Amino acid sequence: MRRTIRNLAAAAAMAAIPVAISAVAIAQAPPGPPAPQIPPMLPPTYEVDLMTQQGAGALAVQWKTMEAKIVETKPIPEHLPGYNTAYDIAPHAGESGFDDSKWPAIKPEELSARRGGGHVSFIWYRTTITVPPKMGEFDPTGAKAVLDITVDDYAEVWVNGQVPRRAGYLSPATIQGANMPNRVVLADSVKPGDKIQIAVFGINGPISVSPANTVWFRQAKLEFYK
């Protein structure tokens, strides 16, 4: 009887191991990207042009830029036979904590400069937005903040180290179409002193066409809604 009880206890313990391992794996899994939000379609309460000295200065915006390169990397472990090479981009400048201190700074109006050598070309743009106590007579406290940019030809937008997205749903931070705006909700309710780190990955396209043009901003605005 005692041997039977011991055997049952041992079997129960062994059965619990996969559950425990699974629970640990779930607990250690990195968090997924934030869910995208659809921005308001009404005219904003207040709007700031981030491609002007006045607008950028109001939000302590200092744009920096750097070209991204295509680099060879190791293929994923589960690749099919014959796929022995893979490619990535460098740097990964959208990630949280990325150091852009050595990147060249540009004036706000220089966002419209045509950058890159054409063909398959990628350009990073980075800045931090600081919410002020007031902009003219407008108090941003409690307002929803929306970044509204249009990059020729495509853009992906990183907010505080993440691209807000969800498979099967509209995700304004991802590619919206050639020369289509990316209107990304940065925060539901801001307050003075809030800092929001933005990284924009500009893409020349269509990539399969490899066009002989460049990457540049058509517009960059910050919209506030109350």
C-alpha positions in Angstrom: 0.0 0.0 0.0 2.8 2.4 0.9 4.6 1.6 -2.4 1.4 2.3 -4.3 0.9 5.7 -2.6 4.6 6.6 -3.3 4.2 5.6 -7.0 1.0 7.7 -7.3 2.7 10.7 -5.7 5.7 10.3 -8.0 3.4 10.1 -11.1 1.5 13.2 -10.0 4.7 15.1 -9.5 6.0 14.1 -13.0 2.6 15.1 -14.5 2.9 18.5 -12.9 6.3 19.3 -14.4 5.1 20.2 -17.9 2.5 22.4 -16.4 5.0 24.2 -14.3 7.4 24.6 -17.2 4.6 25.9 -19.3 3.7 28.4 -16.6 7.3 29.6 -16.3 7.5 30.0 -20.1 4.3 32.1 -20.1 5.6 34.2 -17.2 8.9 34.8 -18.9 7.5 35.5 -22.4 8.2 39.1 -23.5 5.2 41.4 -23.6 3.7 41.9 -27.0 3.4 45.2 -28.8 0.8 47.7 -27.6 -2.6 47.5 -29.4 -3.1 50.1 -32.1 -5.7 52.8 -31.6 -7.7 54.5 -34.3 -7.3 58.3 -34.0 -10.2 60.8 -34.0 -11.4 61.8 -37.5 -12.6 65.3 -36.3 -10.5 68.4 -36.7 -8.0 68.7 -33.9 -8.5 71.1 -31.0 -4.9 72.3 -31.5 -2.3 71.5 -34.1 1.5 71.9 -34.1 3.6 71.8 -37.3 6.8 69.8 -36.4 8.5 70.8 -39.7 8.8 74.5 -38.6 11.2 76.0 -36.0 8.3 77.5 -34.1 6.3 74.2 -33.9 9.3 72.1 -33.1 10.6 74.5 -30.5 7.2 74.6 -28.7 7.6 70.8 -28.0 11.4 70.8 -27.5 11.7 68.7 -30.7 15.2 68.0 -32.1 15.1 65.8 -35.2 18.0 63.4 -35.9 18.5 61.1 -38.9 20.6 58.2 -40.1 20.4 55.9 -43.1 19.6 52.2 -42.4 21.7 49.6 -44.2 20.7 46.1 -45.3 23.0 43.5 -43.6 23.4 39.8 -43.9 22.4 37.8 -40.8 21.8 34.1 -39.8 18.6 32.5 -41.0 16.1 31.4 -38.4 16.6 27.8 -37.1 13.3 26.5 -38.7 14.2 27.6 -42.2 13.5 25.2 -45.1 16.4 23.6 -47.0 18.1 25.9 -49.4 17.4 29.1 -47.5 20.9 29.5 -46.0 21.1 33.3 -45.9 19.0 36.0 -44.4 19.0 39.8 -44.2 18.3 42.4 -41.6 18.5 46.2 -41.2 21.1 48.1 -39.1 20.7 50.0 -36.9 17.5 48.9 -35.1 16.9 52.5 -34.1 13.3 52.2 -33.0 14.1 50.2 -29.9 13.8 51.6 -26.4 17.0 53.0 -25.1 18.7 53.3 -28.5 21.6 55.8 -28.4 21.4 58.4 -31.1 23.7 60.9 -29.5 26.2 60.6 -32.3 23.6 61.1 -35.1 23.6 64.4 -37.0 20.8 66.8 -35.9 18.7 68.4 -38.6 16.5 71.5 -38.7 12.7 70.8 -38.7 12.3 72.1 -42.3 15.1 69.7 -43.4 12.7 66.8 -42.9 11.6 67.6 -46.5 15.2 67.1 -47.8 15.4 64.2 -50.2 17.6 61.5 -48.4 19.0 58.2 -49.5 20.6 57.0 -52.8 17.3 55.9 -54.3 16.3 52.3 -55.2 16.0 50.1 -52.0 16.5 52.8 -49.4 15.6 53.2 -45.7 16.1 56.3 -43.5 15.6 56.6 -39.7 14.3 59.8 -38.1 14.2 60.2 -34.3 13.1 62.8 -31.8 11.6 63.2 -28.3 8.4 65.2 -27.8 8.1 67.1 -24.5 4.6 68.3 -23.6 4.8 72.0 -22.5 2.4 73.6 -19.9 0.9 75.8 -22.7 1.2 76.5 -26.4 -0.1 80.0 -26.9 -3.5 80.0 -25.1 -3.9 76.2 -25.4 -3.4 74.0 -22.3 -2.6 70.4 -23.5 -3.4 68.9 -20.1 -5.7 65.9 -20.5 -5.7 66.0 -24.3 -5.3 63.0 -26.6 -2.0 63.4 -28.6 -1.8 62.1 -32.2 1.2 62.2 -34.5 0.2 62.8 -38.1 3.0 62.3 -40.6 3.2 61.5 -44.3 6.5 60.1 -45.6 7.3 59.5 -49.3 6.8 56.6 -49.9 6.0 54.6 -46.7 6.7 54.8 -42.9 6.6 52.7 -39.8 6.3 54.6 -36.5 7.8 53.6 -33.2 6.5 55.1 -30.0 8.6 54.7 -26.8 10.3 51.6 -28.3 7.3 49.8 -29.8 5.3 49.7 -33.0 1.6 49.7 -31.9 0.1 46.9 -34.0 -2.2 43.9 -34.0 -2.6 41.3 -36.7 -5.9 41.6 -38.6 -6.6 45.1 -37.3 -5.9 48.5 -38.7 -2.6 49.6 -37.3 -1.8 53.2 -38.1 1.9 52.9 -37.1 2.6 50.4 -39.9 2.7 51.0 -43.6 -0.6 52.5 -44.8 0.1 52.8 -48.5 2.2 54.9 -50.8 2.3 58.5 -49.6 -0.6 57.8 -47.1 -0.5 59.5 -43.7 0.4 57.6 -40.5 -1.9 59.0 -37.8 -0.7 57.4 -34.5 -2.2 57.9 -31.1 0.8 58.7 -28.8 -1.2 59.1 -25.6 -4.8 59.2 -24.5 -4.2 61.9 -22.0 -1.1 64.0 -21.7 0.2 66.4 -19.1 2.9 69.0 -19.0 6.4 67.4 -18.8 5.4 64.2 -20.5 8.2 62.9 -22.8 7.3 60.7 -25.8 10.1 59.2 -27.9 9.4 58.9 -31.6 11.3 56.9 -34.3 10.1 57.0 -37.9 11.4 54.4 -40.4 11.1 55.9 -43.8 11.0 53.5 -46.7 11.5 54.0 -50.4 9.0 52.1 -52.5 7.4 50.1 -53.8 10.4 48.0 -52.8 9.9 45.5 -55.6 10.0 48.3 -58.1 13.3 49.7 -56.6 12.4 53.3 -57.7 15.0 55.9 -58.6 13.6 58.4 -56.0 14.3 59.3 -52.4 12.8 59.3 -48.9 11.4 62.6 -47.4 8.6 64.0 -45.2 5.6 65.6 -46.8 4.2 66.6 -43.4 4.7 66.1 -39.7 2.2 67.4 -37.2 1.2 66.8 -33.7 -2.6 67.0 -33.1 -4.3 67.5 -29.7 -7.9 66.5 -29.1 -10.1 67.6 -26.1 
